[in-house]
């Protein structure tokens, strides 16, 4: 049964993903359903059980969230419609009465570990880390007595009947996670002038300079790459696809021409969407609302500049096409 009012997210309740989702204005009028994994959240969209899903895709410390990257590259196509940036700081959550010296085991999401590794080594060097499905799930496991402490958002403490023994934990200042709102394929979000386009591309064959050929499709048109990561295809050693974010919108001439070039040279290109960049001065998807439990989200205050360098605007491309036409018919 299709639901136009249901949004799924990486759960359970109390995750940073839920905090990011609640920064979206439309979240107040949607049924928010936690799921056990990124694939489960996205499969609910594919089946029509949910209109959209919010999932993490990139962390400023750990890099790409591989579960999301791989899920978007395979299976029935989906599309990204907006993004949210959330500043991340952890609290050490424990059962009431737990003392620092009582902590022998700790848990959290695997992406959280690199963000607290130095703090853990300095303050709990003998504690054993075991990963959990999410930071909130780690809090649940602490409540059940399976671990002594969990690294999670401070806002998760009340949900699971725990206490924050230490707050504001992070190895890197201003650490952020980027989340994306994913739905079924349709017309991309409207161009704002400060946009991001995401795609996945597959090599036609392995030869010297193959990746350079793909990158030149962007470079010669002045399209800035914001992220590129290789991911194994599962078809054997040395077989990779490339997950790419570039600056601009598919309706921009420079981006459209780059995508056409990739379509000619790659074995396959999967378009994942063009959408407003969070944190831009003109981006409509900046998360400026208050996050759950006081979590803050990156918004318009970042003041990033809109797209468009000299020689790369649509007007520049139109002028170049007119010049070429005049050359072809002897009017240059």
matplotlib code that plots the C-alpha trace (Angstrom):
import matplotlib.pyplot as plt

x = [0.0, 1.5, 1.7, 2.3, 2.7, 5.2, 8.9, 11.3, 14.8, 17.7, 16.4, 15.6, 14.3, 17.0, 19.4, 21.2, 19.3, 16.0, 17.4, 18.4, 14.9, 13.2, 15.0, 12.9, 9.7, 7.6, 8.6, 6.0, 3.2, 4.6, 4.5, 8.2, 9.0, 12.3, 13.9, 16.6, 19.0, 19.6, 18.5, 15.3, 14.6, 15.2, 13.3, 10.2, 10.4, 10.9, 7.9, 5.7, 5.3, 6.9, 7.1, 10.7, 13.6, 16.3, 19.6, 23.3, 25.5, 28.7, 30.7, 33.3, 35.6, 34.9, 33.9, 31.2, 28.6, 29.1, 25.7, 24.0, 26.3, 26.0, 22.2, 21.8, 24.0, 22.1, 18.5, 15.5, 16.6, 15.9, 16.5, 17.8, 15.7, 17.4, 20.1, 20.7, 23.9, 24.0, 26.8, 27.8, 28.9, 28.5, 27.5, 28.7, 25.4, 25.2, 22.6, 21.8, 24.4, 27.2, 30.6, 33.4, 35.5, 32.6, 32.8, 34.4, 32.5, 31.3, 29.3, 28.1, 27.7, 30.9, 31.0, 31.0, 34.2, 36.7, 35.1, 35.7, 38.8, 41.3, 38.9, 38.3, 42.0, 42.7, 39.8, 38.8, 41.9, 40.9, 37.3, 36.3, 34.5, 31.8, 29.8, 26.0, 23.5, 23.1, 24.1, 20.6, 20.5, 23.7, 21.8, 19.1, 21.7, 23.1, 19.6, 19.3, 22.6, 24.6, 27.1, 28.2, 28.1, 27.1, 28.3, 25.1, 23.4, 22.7, 19.0, 18.8, 19.3, 15.7, 14.3, 16.3, 16.3, 20.0, 22.2, 24.9, 28.1, 30.1, 28.8, 30.3, 32.7, 34.4, 37.9, 37.4, 35.9, 32.9, 32.4, 29.3, 27.3, 25.4, 22.0, 19.9, 16.1, 15.5, 12.3, 11.2, 12.5, 10.6, 11.4, 14.5, 14.1, 14.0, 17.3, 18.4, 21.7, 23.5, 23.0, 24.6, 24.2, 24.9, 25.5, 27.2, 29.3, 30.7, 33.8, 33.3, 36.7, 39.9, 42.6, 45.2, 43.7, 40.1, 39.3, 41.0, 38.8, 35.7, 37.0, 37.9, 34.2, 33.7, 36.9, 36.7, 33.2, 34.2, 32.1, 33.6, 33.7, 32.6, 33.2, 34.3, 34.6, 35.3, 33.1, 33.5, 30.8, 31.0, 31.9, 35.5, 38.7, 39.5, 35.9, 34.7, 32.1, 32.5, 30.1, 30.3, 28.9, 29.4, 28.5, 25.5, 22.1, 21.2, 19.5, 22.7, 24.3, 27.7, 26.4, 24.1, 26.9, 29.2, 26.5, 26.0, 29.8, 29.8, 26.9, 28.9, 32.1, 30.9, 29.4, 26.5, 25.6, 22.9, 21.6, 20.8, 19.4, 20.1, 19.1, 19.8, 23.1, 22.5, 24.3, 24.2, 22.9, 20.3, 19.8, 16.2, 17.1, 19.3, 18.4, 18.0, 15.4, 16.2, 17.2, 15.7, 17.0, 19.0, 21.0, 22.0, 21.9, 24.0, 21.9, 22.0, 24.5, 27.3, 27.1, 28.6, 28.5, 26.1, 27.5, 28.9, 32.5, 33.5, 33.0, 30.7, 27.3, 24.4, 24.9, 28.5, 27.5, 24.8, 27.2, 29.7, 27.1, 26.0, 29.6, 30.0, 26.9, 28.2, 31.5, 29.6, 27.6, 30.3, 29.1, 31.9]
y = [0.0, 3.3, 6.1, 9.7, 10.9, 8.3, 9.0, 6.3, 6.8, 4.9, 4.0, 3.2, 6.4, 8.7, 8.4, 11.4, 10.5, 11.2, 14.5, 15.5, 14.5, 16.6, 19.7, 19.4, 21.5, 18.8, 16.3, 17.9, 16.6, 13.2, 9.8, 9.2, 5.5, 4.1, 1.2, -1.2, -0.4, 1.9, -0.9, -1.4, 2.4, 2.6, -0.6, 0.9, 3.7, 1.3, -0.8, 2.3, 1.9, 5.3, 8.4, 9.1, 8.0, 10.1, 8.2, 9.3, 9.4, 11.2, 12.1, 14.8, 12.5, 9.0, 9.8, 8.1, 5.8, 2.7, 1.1, 4.2, 4.5, 0.8, 0.8, 3.8, 2.2, -1.1, -2.3, -0.3, 3.3, 6.0, 9.8, 12.3, 15.4, 17.3, 17.1, 18.0, 18.8, 18.0, 18.9, 15.8, 15.6, 12.5, 11.9, 8.8, 7.3, 5.0, 3.4, 5.5, 4.9, 3.8, 5.3, 6.0, 3.2, 0.7, 1.0, -2.0, -2.2, 0.5, 0.5, 2.8, 2.9, 1.9, 5.5, 6.9, 5.1, 7.2, 10.3, 9.3, 7.1, 9.5, 10.5, 6.8, 6.0, 8.9, 8.4, 4.7, 2.9, -0.5, -0.4, -2.9, -1.4, -3.4, -1.9, -1.7, -1.1, 2.6, 4.9, 4.8, 1.0, 1.0, 3.1, 0.4, -2.3, -0.4, -0.1, -3.9, -4.4, -5.8, -3.0, -0.5, 2.7, 3.9, 6.8, 8.5, 11.8, 13.4, 13.6, 9.8, 9.5, 10.2, 7.8, 4.9, 5.8, 6.5, 9.3, 11.3, 10.7, 13.0, 15.3, 17.1, 14.3, 14.6, 14.2, 16.7, 20.2, 20.9, 17.3, 16.9, 14.2, 14.8, 13.1, 12.8, 12.6, 9.9, 9.1, 7.4, 8.8, 11.9, 15.4, 16.7, 19.4, 22.9, 24.6, 27.1, 28.2, 26.5, 22.9, 19.4, 16.6, 13.0, 10.1, 6.7, 5.7, 2.4, 1.8, 0.3, -1.4, -1.2, 0.7, 3.4, 6.8, 5.5, 7.5, 10.5, 10.4, 10.5, 13.3, 15.4, 15.4, 17.5, 19.5, 20.8, 22.2, 23.8, 21.5, 21.2, 17.8, 17.9, 14.1, 11.0, 7.5, 4.2, 1.2, -2.5, -3.8, -7.3, -8.7, -9.5, -7.9, -4.7, -4.0, -0.7, 1.9, 5.6, 7.5, 11.2, 14.5, 17.6, 21.2, 22.4, 21.2, 18.8, 21.7, 23.7, 23.4, 22.5, 19.7, 18.4, 18.2, 16.5, 13.9, 13.3, 12.9, 10.3, 8.5, 8.1, 6.9, 4.9, 1.4, 2.8, 6.1, 6.2, 9.7, 10.1, 13.6, 17.3, 19.1, 22.3, 22.2, 22.4, 25.4, 27.7, 31.2, 30.3, 26.6, 25.7, 22.6, 24.1, 22.7, 25.9, 24.5, 23.3, 19.6, 17.1, 17.5, 20.5, 19.0, 21.8, 21.5, 23.4, 26.1, 29.2, 30.9, 29.1, 31.6, 29.4, 31.1, 30.0, 28.1, 29.7, 30.5, 32.7, 30.8, 28.1, 29.8, 28.8, 32.1, 31.2, 27.9, 29.4, 32.0, 29.3, 27.3, 30.4, 31.0, 27.4, 27.7, 30.8, 29.1, 26.1, 28.2, 30.7, 33.7, 33.8]
z = [0.0, -1.1, 1.5, 0.4, 4.0, 5.4, 5.6, 6.7, 8.3, 9.7, 13.2, 15.9, 17.5, 18.8, 15.9, 14.3, 11.2, 13.0, 14.3, 10.8, 9.4, 12.0, 10.7, 7.5, 7.7, 6.1, 8.8, 11.1, 8.8, 8.0, 9.7, 10.6, 10.6, 11.9, 10.0, 11.1, 8.2, 5.2, 2.8, 4.7, 4.7, 0.9, 0.1, 1.7, -0.8, -3.7, -2.6, -2.2, 1.5, 2.1, 0.0, 0.9, 3.2, 4.9, 5.1, 5.8, 2.8, 3.9, 7.0, 7.2, 9.2, 7.9, 4.3, 2.3, 4.0, 2.0, 2.7, 1.2, -1.8, -2.7, -2.2, -4.5, -7.2, -7.3, -7.5, -8.7, -9.3, -6.7, -6.8, -4.3, -3.8, -1.0, 1.6, 5.2, 7.0, 10.7, 13.1, 15.1, 18.7, 20.9, 24.5, 26.5, 27.6, 30.6, 32.9, 35.9, 38.6, 36.3, 37.2, 34.8, 36.3, 35.7, 31.9, 30.3, 27.1, 24.7, 21.5, 18.7, 14.9, 13.0, 11.5, 15.0, 16.0, 14.0, 15.4, 19.0, 18.7, 20.2, 23.1, 23.8, 23.8, 26.2, 28.6, 28.4, 26.9, 28.2, 27.1, 24.4, 21.4, 19.6, 16.7, 16.7, 13.9, 14.8, 17.7, 19.0, 18.8, 20.9, 23.5, 23.5, 24.0, 27.0, 28.5, 28.1, 29.9, 27.0, 27.1, 29.7, 27.6, 24.1, 22.0, 20.7, 20.6, 24.0, 22.9, 22.9, 26.6, 27.6, 25.0, 26.4, 30.1, 30.2, 31.5, 29.6, 31.6, 29.3, 26.5, 23.5, 22.6, 19.2, 17.9, 15.1, 15.5, 13.4, 12.3, 10.1, 8.5, 5.2, 4.9, 1.7, 1.2, -1.3, -3.3, -6.5, -9.8, -11.1, -12.3, -10.4, -7.8, -9.3, -10.1, -7.4, -8.8, -5.9, -6.6, -6.4, -9.0, -8.0, -10.2, -10.5, -13.5, -14.6, -16.7, -20.2, -19.9, -17.9, -19.8, -19.0, -18.5, -18.3, -15.2, -16.6, -19.6, -17.5, -15.3, -18.4, -19.3, -16.2, -16.4, -20.0, -19.2, -15.9, -13.8, -10.3, -8.7, -5.0, -4.2, -6.1, -4.6, -6.1, -5.0, -5.9, -8.2, -6.8, -10.3, -9.4, -8.3, -10.1, -11.2, -9.8, -10.3, -9.3, -7.1, -8.0, -6.7, -9.0, -8.7, -10.7, -11.9, -14.8, -16.5, -16.5, -20.0, -18.7, -16.5, -19.2, -21.7, -19.2, -18.5, -22.2, -22.6, -19.8, -21.4, -24.6, -22.8, -19.8, -19.8, -17.7, -15.9, -13.2, -12.5, -8.8, -8.9, -8.9, -5.7, -3.7, -1.7, 2.1, 3.6, 0.5, 0.5, -2.1, -1.5, -0.6, 1.3, 3.9, 7.3, 9.4, 11.8, 15.3, 15.4, 17.8, 21.3, 20.4, 17.6, 15.1, 11.4, 8.8, 7.1, 5.1, 7.5, 5.7, 2.9, 0.1, -3.2, -6.0, -9.0, -12.1, -13.1, -16.0, -19.2, -17.7, -17.6, -19.8, -21.6, -22.4, -23.8, -25.9, -27.3, -28.1, -29.9, -31.9, -32.9, -34.0, -36.1, -37.8, -38.6, -40.1, -42.5, -43.3, -41.2, -38.7]

ax = plt.figure().add_subplot(projection="3d")
ax.plot(x, y, z, "-o")
ax.set_aspect("equal")
plt.show()
